[in-house]
Amino acid sequence: MIRVEALWLSVAPLDMRAGMDTLLTQVVQVFGEARPHHAYLFANRRGTRLKVLIHDGQGILLACRRLHQGRFRWATGNGSLTLSQAQFDALELGLPWQQLRNDGVIRMT
């Protein structure tokens, strides 16, 4: 099983044609380094595709997810954000993860 201790979200959109090496370079540029057991999330400009790069301490894993309807609710601005597990779970389902409180309840949409 892959252990993920921290989730990082890159705010800037990414060209989804990017492969593992390009994404690893992007991780180092945006986050400063690729730490073991950390996951780095990227989305395309339209918010319909998501890529996750995970450094498991031994190698790199790249996963992709595409929505056929709707969009991922992505953060705006520059730089990066950290996400909780609950926020990531909401994000990957297309829910408003920014509205989650510590108890995991969405109070507004």
Secondary structure as UniProt FT lines:
FT   STRAND          6..10
FT   TURN            16..17
FT   HELIX           20..31
FT   TURN            36..37
FT   STRAND          38..43
FT   TURN            45..46
FT   STRAND          49..55
FT   STRAND          60..66
FT   STRAND          80..83
FT   HELIX           85..93
FT   HELIX           97..99
FT   TURN            102..103
//
